[in-house]
Amino acid sequence: MTTGEDSFDRAAGSEPAAESRARRPAAAPGRQNWSTWPHYDAAAEGFRGYWYPVTWSSHITGDPRPYTICGEKIVLIRDKGVAYALHDRCPHRGVPLSEGNQQFPGTISCPYHGWTFDLPSGRLAAVITDGPDSRICGKLGVRTFKVEERLGMVWVYVPIAAEPPPPIDEQLPEELAGNAFVMGGRIEPRRGNWRFACENGFDEGHAKYLHRTALWRLFKPMPTWNITRIVQEGRWIFRVQDEVHWEADFPGVGRWTNKRWWKFQPPKESFNIGNTGKPKRVDPVIESRGFPGFASLSMPGTLRIAYPNFIHYEFYVPVDAGHHRYVGVMVNFTQGWKTLGFYAKYLGAIRWLFHGQFSAQDAWMVDVTDAPPEKLYRPDVSLTAWRSLSEEQYAKKLTECGAGTTTKRKES
């Protein structure tokens, strides 16, 4: 499915955008809200019904740690090698269980009065200050969340209602299944709504201008503007570059270019793997996927940027309406002694150049973005295509789990 560039001016079933624009007053205020995408508009705290990466597996030990995902306060703890997630609130007086510890194997105890909960089930197993025959035991508990570990990270499923989670591997990028790879990454809390972070990642226009000063791009040319369309393949949407322009004359203001004497000369042909030129060689795993474009996005907010020799992924994990967790990982499909070269390159340069200074420019923009209202332009087809994809797929998910439009949290 291809999404046309004027889709951001048209709601489903409305008149063509060109006719609408012709009758619109010159001082039209632009889009005042996101009512065209009601599920997306309501997802300030994220889409429920998905797996989310929370932190590195090595960070979860027998000492409980608090996290918030999709507005849910969760405590993560590890027991006998297995990670568990529970609602981070003791039902007695509301004290966070993450302030407690383990007094018995397979449990977590509230620090206030010793209410002790079974990790797998959340059932109240003992109340230390009420003695061994406490009559409240077994009558209540705290909510638990399903946990899986993939890519060296702990993932938590945040349900819509009480539905069983789908297999986590169905949500991961397909190329990560069955292929050997080495990975480096960064996880950090950031300000700003997760939707702004997700839209920024897939945004067609910003990289050419915002990142022109990034050290990661010091020697690499960046286009001035592109002609881009959006193509959908399965659960992913791709940005496809039909034209790439490295400089341009702007009437009345002058010539603008990203070319510099110290940068490599840009290619003459268009390209769709990487974003600075046509590669001489593409990794066999990446080439076998046949990506129509180098940037792709899928629910619930997984960005994939395919470079010739590695793939960069970003997972935007909702915390609350004003905060998210940035999860950025770089994957190289290699094994054996070659992994040493990747680690040396990643730790020596990529981590602080790409996942550091380059990504910090995105974090800056996400933090200061304030929309809607908004006035969209042609390259924003990438944003509106994503909003439409999320609207369509989430409506389908709600129907499948019988939740309708109800996505409220279930308290313990």
C-alpha positions, 0 to 999 in steps of 0.5 A: 500500500502506498500513501499519497503525499496529500493524505495528511490533509484529508480525513477518511471519506472526506473531499480530495485535499486539493479541492479542500485547499482551494476553498480554504481561507489563506490564513487557515490555522492548520490541524488543531487536533488529532481527531482524525486518529482517535486511538492515536490521540488517546495514546498519550501514555502509549498503546497497550497490548504490546511488549515493551523493552524496559532495561538491560537484563543485567540490571535486574537482580534480586534487588527490586527496581521501579519502572513506569510503562504506559502509565503503569507503575511496575517493579522488576525483580529477579529470582533464581535467574527468572525476571518477574514484574508486579504492580508496584503498590502494596494494597495495604497502604499503597507503599511501593513494593520496589522499596522492599526486598526479598525476605523469602525465596520466590517472594517480595515483601513490602518494607512497611508491614512485611506483606509478602507476595508470591512473585509468579502469581502476585498472591499474598503469601504471608503477612510477617506482622500478622503471624503465620495464621494471618487470615488475609493471606490468599484473599488478595494480591497484586497484579502481575505482568508477563516478562520475556528476555530478548536482545539482552533486555527485559520486556514487559507485556502491558495488556489491554484487558486480561488477554494473554500476550502474543509471542514476543518474537512476532513483534520483533523485527523479522531479520533478528530471528534465525540470524547471528548478530552482535549488538550494542546499544543505549537505554535512557530516560528522556523528556517528551511524549513517546509519540513525538519521539516516534514521529521524529525517528521516522520524520523524512525532513529533519535529518537533513537539517537538524543533523547537519552539525552532527559529528556522525555526519562530519564527512558524509554528505546529506541531501537538501531535500527529497521526493519521498513516498510511503509504502506499506509491506505487512506491518511495516511502512517504509520511506522510499526515496524517488529523488534526492537533491543535494542543493537547491536555489530558493527563489528570493533567498539564495542557494542552499547546500549541505555540500562542504569541501571536506565532505565526500562527494554525493552520488548521482543516483538515488538509493534506498539503503543508508541515507548518504549514498549508494553503497558498494556492498550490502550485508547479505542478511540486509540485502536478502530482506529486500527493504524498499526503503532504508527507514521503516516503522511498525507498531507499537513504535519500532523504528528500523534504519537499514544501513549497508552493513548494519541496522539501527533500531529504536524502541520508544517506550511510553512512560507517561504523557511527558516522558519516555524511555529511549532504547537504541540498538545497533546490530551487525550480522556477524559472528566469531572473531569479527565481533571484536571489531564491531565492539571496538568500533561501537565502544570507541566511536559509535556509542558516543557519536551516534547514540550520544551526540547525534541522538541527543539532537533528536532528544532536544527536539522531542523535548521542545515539541508542542503539537497539536496544533500543527501546520503540516507540509509535504514531507510530513506524509511520513508522520501521517502515514504512521498515524494512519497505520497505528490507527488501523492496526490498533483498532483491529487489535482492540476488536480481536481482544474484545476490548472495544474502545476501553483501554483503562488500567486495571488496578490491583 
